[in-house]
Amino acid sequence: MNALVVLSVLLLLIFAISGTSAVTNASVDVVCATSSLSSCQVIPSDWGVRTSTGQLASAWFSDSYNETGWGHLEIAGFQAPHIHSAAIDSLQAYAAGLAEGYLTGVQISQHSTNTFASYWGMGLPPQPFVDYIESNLAYMHKQADALGHSDAFWHHVGLILAQMQGILDGSNLKLAESSMKQLTFFDIMISNIGEVCCWRCVECRDRVPRDLVPSPSDAEIGDILPAVSPHEGSVVRPSGMDLRRKSHCSAAVRIAPDLSDILFGHTTWCNYDSMLRIFKHYNLQYAAPQVSSFSSYPGTVSSIDDFYMLPKMSVMETTNAVLKLNVSAISPIGAVPTFIRAQVANTLATGGKDWTETFARENSGTVRF
């Protein structure tokens, strides 16, 4: 009899858990009355229906993690006749970010928490690293403001920064509804440069040999940290463990036997703390539209994996680890991170050669592609 009771309780628990795993869909519009960011408002909406000429962005999110392992996000941007042409791209980028941040704010907070904990446990980032991030942000804002009107590269760098600001503001709007901790731009930046796909055991650090406790070395953050942290010499030489950690992607390309098609696939190897995944579709109607579909993470404006499907081509990355990291190659100022350069190249390039040349500009010295 007791066994039957236990079984009944277990069945009730399973039913309760499965009953709460239904997919939740939500959509919002962002309406801006003027070119001022403070005039933009997030409004619940029906996806795909443009309700106002002041609407600069619309977004739909499906919280389908329990069914597919992925969330799905679609963002559409719009031109608006009441906004001055000089400001419309930037405002649309901010509105797109605001919509994304609001719909996925809880997931962004969770992903940010995972990322920080995986790199620094309960501690804080080292100050030289913070200084590097802040210096480069200041450099990018300065260059985008000064050159964005005449240089398409810097114009789109500025748009991505505006989109990230929107993601931050939208996230904090959503988090405030549940009295959750507010995020900072630094938090959003770390999520965009730090994909954690390596084994990490903060508690084990003092109990096992140093070479068996890898520190994170994935994405750009894994190159920045050793370059800006105190060390001896001008070259950081990764160990065998480092190189295995840095290699976390596989890709395959195959031409159909009759030459009628090209097939391609990609996989990323990551820890459980990187399993908050979102497949994103951006259709942002800038002067040079940004149209792309890519695997991604909460709060990130690029793939990071990297896997993109674009109107004229597809882009995949299998991390090319730097065997000898020249510290001087990573400048404290005067660089644009990989994740921004990749999306700028995706938007502006018309082919592989053009993509590579665009991506090479303002090289940050961090590995990828």
C-alpha positions in Angstrom: 0.0 0.0 0.0 2.8 2.4 0.9 4.5 1.7 -2.5 1.2 2.6 -4.3 1.0 5.8 -2.3 4.6 6.7 -3.2 3.9 5.9 -6.9 0.8 8.0 -6.9 2.7 10.9 -5.4 5.4 10.6 -8.0 2.9 10.4 -10.8 1.2 13.6 -9.5 4.6 15.4 -9.4 5.4 14.3 -12.9 2.0 15.5 -14.1 2.4 18.8 -12.3 5.9 19.4 -13.8 4.7 18.5 -17.3 1.7 20.6 -16.9 3.9 23.7 -16.3 6.2 23.1 -19.2 3.9 24.5 -21.9 5.4 26.8 -24.4 4.8 30.5 -23.6 4.7 33.0 -26.4 4.8 36.7 -26.1 5.1 39.7 -28.4 5.7 43.4 -28.0 6.0 46.6 -30.0 8.2 49.5 -29.4 6.8 52.9 -30.2 8.9 56.1 -30.1 7.2 59.5 -30.2 10.4 61.4 -31.0 14.1 60.7 -31.7 14.7 60.7 -28.0 15.4 57.3 -26.4 13.3 58.3 -23.4 10.2 58.6 -25.7 10.3 54.9 -26.6 7.7 52.7 -24.9 7.2 48.9 -24.8 3.6 47.9 -25.6 2.1 44.3 -25.6 1.0 43.5 -29.2 -0.1 40.9 -31.7 3.0 39.7 -33.6 3.2 40.8 -37.2 0.7 43.6 -37.1 2.1 47.1 -37.3 -0.3 49.3 -35.4 1.3 52.7 -35.5 3.6 54.8 -37.8 5.6 55.5 -34.6 6.3 51.8 -34.2 10.0 51.2 -34.7 10.3 47.6 -33.7 8.2 44.5 -33.1 9.4 41.3 -31.4 8.1 37.8 -30.7 9.6 35.3 -28.2 8.7 31.6 -27.7 10.0 30.3 -24.4 10.2 26.7 -25.7 13.2 25.5 -23.7 11.5 22.5 -22.2 10.2 21.3 -25.5 13.2 21.9 -27.9 16.0 23.1 -25.7 15.8 26.5 -27.4 14.0 29.7 -27.1 13.0 31.4 -30.4 13.1 35.2 -31.0 12.1 37.2 -34.0 12.8 41.0 -34.2 11.5 43.3 -37.0 12.5 46.9 -37.3 10.7 49.6 -39.2 11.4 53.0 -40.7 9.3 55.9 -39.2 8.5 59.1 -41.2 8.3 61.3 -38.1 11.9 60.5 -37.1 14.7 62.5 -38.7 16.7 60.4 -41.2 20.0 61.1 -39.4 18.6 59.4 -36.3 16.3 56.7 -37.6 18.8 53.8 -37.8 20.1 54.4 -34.3 16.7 54.7 -32.8 15.5 51.6 -34.6 18.5 49.7 -33.3 17.7 50.9 -29.7 14.0 50.0 -30.2 15.0 46.5 -31.4 17.2 46.0 -28.4 14.5 47.4 -26.1 12.0 44.8 -27.4 14.5 41.9 -27.1 15.6 42.9 -23.6 12.0 43.2 -22.4 10.9 39.8 -23.7 14.0 37.9 -22.6 15.0 39.9 -19.5 14.8 37.1 -17.1 16.8 34.8 -19.3 19.4 37.5 -19.8 19.8 37.9 -16.1 20.1 34.1 -15.6 22.7 33.9 -18.4 24.7 36.8 -17.0 24.7 35.2 -13.6 26.0 31.9 -15.1 28.7 33.7 -17.1 30.1 35.7 -14.2 30.0 32.7 -11.9 31.8 30.5 -14.4 34.7 33.0 -14.8 35.0 34.5 -11.3 32.9 32.4 -8.9 31.6 34.7 -6.2 34.5 37.2 -6.8 34.8 40.2 -9.0 36.5 40.7 -12.4 40.2 41.9 -12.2 40.5 45.6 -12.5 42.8 45.5 -15.5 40.2 43.5 -17.4 37.5 46.1 -16.4 39.7 48.9 -17.6 40.3 47.2 -20.9 36.5 46.8 -21.5 35.7 50.4 -20.5 38.6 51.8 -22.6 37.4 50.0 -25.7 33.8 51.0 -25.2 34.9 54.6 -24.9 36.9 54.3 -28.1 34.1 52.7 -30.0 31.6 55.4 -28.9 34.0 58.1 -29.9 34.8 56.7 -33.3 31.1 55.9 -34.1 30.1 59.5 -33.2 32.9 61.0 -35.2 32.9 58.8 -38.3 29.5 57.1 -38.4 28.0 59.6 -40.7 30.6 58.9 -43.4 31.9 55.4 -42.7 29.5 52.4 -42.9 31.7 50.3 -40.7 31.6 52.8 -37.8 27.9 53.5 -38.4 27.0 49.9 -37.8 29.4 49.6 -34.8 27.3 52.5 -33.4 24.1 50.7 -34.2 25.2 47.6 -32.3 26.1 49.6 -29.3 22.7 51.3 -29.4 21.0 47.9 -29.7 23.0 46.7 -26.6 21.8 49.8 -24.7 18.3 48.9 -25.7 18.7 45.3 -24.5 20.0 46.6 -21.1 17.1 49.1 -20.7 14.5 46.5 -21.8 15.9 43.9 -19.5 15.8 46.2 -16.5 12.2 47.1 -17.3 11.3 43.4 -17.2 13.4 42.7 -14.1 11.9 45.7 -12.2 8.4 44.1 -12.6 9.6 41.2 -10.3 12.0 43.3 -8.2 15.0 41.5 -9.5 18.5 42.8 -9.5 19.2 45.4 -12.2 21.9 44.8 -14.8 24.6 47.1 -16.0 26.1 47.7 -19.5 29.2 45.9 -18.3 27.0 42.8 -17.6 25.7 42.9 -21.1 29.2 43.3 -22.5 30.5 40.3 -20.6 27.7 38.1 -21.9 28.6 39.2 -25.5 32.3 38.4 -25.2 32.2 35.4 -22.8 30.8 32.1 -24.0 31.7 29.6 -21.3 32.4 26.2 -22.8 35.0 24.7 -20.5 35.1 22.7 -17.3 35.5 25.0 -14.3 35.6 24.2 -10.6 36.2 27.2 -8.5 36.0 25.2 -5.2 38.6 22.7 -6.5 41.3 25.2 -7.3 43.2 24.7 -4.0 42.8 21.0 -4.0 44.1 19.8 -7.3 47.2 20.6 -9.4 47.0 23.9 -11.3 47.2 22.3 -14.7 44.1 20.3 -13.9 41.9 23.3 -13.1 41.5 25.2 -16.3 40.4 28.8 -16.2 37.9 29.9 -18.9 39.5 30.4 -22.3 36.5 30.5 -24.6 35.3 33.3 -26.8 37.1 36.7 -26.6 37.3 36.9 -22.9 39.6 33.9 -22.8 42.2 35.9 -24.7 41.7 39.2 -23.0 42.1 37.9 -19.4 45.6 36.5 -19.7 46.7 39.4 -21.9 45.7 42.1 -19.4 46.5 40.2 -16.2 49.9 40.4 -14.5 52.3 37.8 -16.0 56.0 37.4 -16.9 57.2 38.0 -20.4 55.4 39.3 -23.5 54.0 36.0 -24.7 51.4 33.8 -23.1 51.9 30.2 -24.2 48.7 28.1 -23.7 49.1 24.6 -22.3 47.7 21.5 -24.0 44.7 21.8 -21.7 44.2 25.4 -22.9 44.2 24.4 -26.5 41.7 21.6 -26.0 39.4 24.1 -24.2 39.7 26.7 -26.9 38.6 24.3 -29.6 34.8 24.0 -29.0 33.2 24.0 -32.4 32.8 21.6 -35.3 31.5 22.4 -38.8 30.8 20.4 -41.9 30.3 21.4 -45.5 29.3 19.1 -48.3 28.4 19.7 -51.9 25.5 17.6 -53.2 26.6 14.9 -55.7 24.8 16.5 -58.5 26.2 19.9 -57.6 22.7 21.3 -57.1 23.2 22.4 -53.5 25.6 23.0 -50.6 24.8 21.4 -47.2 26.4 22.7 -44.0 26.1 22.1 -40.3 27.6 23.3 -37.1 27.9 22.2 -33.5 29.1 23.9 -30.3 30.4 22.0 -27.3 29.5 23.7 -24.1 28.8 23.2 -20.4 25.4 23.0 -18.8 25.7 26.6 -17.6 25.7 27.7 -21.3 22.4 25.9 -22.2 20.2 29.0 -22.2 20.0 29.1 -26.0 17.9 31.3 -28.2 17.7 31.0 -32.0 17.3 34.6 -33.3 16.0 36.1 -36.5 16.8 39.8 -37.0 15.2 41.8 -39.8 16.3 45.4 -39.1 15.5 47.9 -41.9 18.5 50.2 -41.6 19.7 52.1 -44.7 21.8 48.9 -45.2 19.4 46.3 -43.7 20.6 43.7 -41.2 18.8 40.4 -42.0 20.2 37.3 -40.3 19.2 34.1 -38.5 21.7 32.7 -36.0 22.1 30.5 -32.9 22.7 32.7 -29.9 22.3 33.3 -26.2 20.2 35.7 -24.0 21.3 39.3 -24.3 23.9 38.7 -27.1 23.6 40.5 -30.4 25.8 38.0 -32.3 25.9 34.2 -32.5 29.2 33.6 -30.6 29.0 29.9 -31.7 29.3 31.2 -34.6 26.5 30.1 -37.0 24.7 32.6 -39.3 22.3 32.3 -42.2 22.3 35.5 -44.3 20.5 36.5 -47.5 23.5 36.1 -49.7 25.7 33.6 -47.8 26.2 31.6 -44.6 28.9 32.1 -42.0 30.3 29.5 -39.7 33.2 29.5 -37.3 35.4 26.7 -35.8 37.6 28.5 -33.3 41.2 29.0 -34.5 43.1 29.0 -31.3 46.1 31.3 -31.0 49.1 29.1 -30.1 51.2 32.1 -28.8 49.2 35.0 -27.6 51.2 38.1 -28.0 50.1 40.4 -25.3 51.0 43.4 -27.4 48.5 42.3 -30.0 45.6 43.0 -27.6 45.6 46.8 -27.2 44.0 48.4 -24.2 42.4 50.9 -26.6 41.7 51.1 -30.3 40.0 47.8 -31.0 36.5 46.5 -31.8 35.5 43.1 -30.3 35.0 40.1 -32.6 31.3 39.8 -31.9 30.7 43.4 -33.2 33.0 43.0 -36.3 31.3 39.8 -37.2 27.8 41.3 -37.3 29.0 44.4 -39.1 30.6 42.1 -41.7 27.4 40.1 -42.0 25.5 43.3 -42.7 27.8 45.0 -45.1 29.5 42.2 -47.0 28.3 40.8 -50.3 30.7 37.8 -50.5 33.4 35.9 -48.7 36.3 38.2 -49.7 34.3 41.3 -48.8 33.3 39.7 -45.5 36.9 39.0 -44.5 38.1 42.5 -45.4 35.3 44.1 -43.3 35.9 41.7 -40.4 39.6 42.5 -40.4 39.1 46.2 -39.6 39.9 47.4 -36.1 41.1 43.9 -35.2 41.0 43.3 -31.5 43.5 40.5 -31.6 41.1 38.0 -30.0 40.6 34.6 -31.6 37.6 33.5 -33.7 36.9 32.5 -37.3 
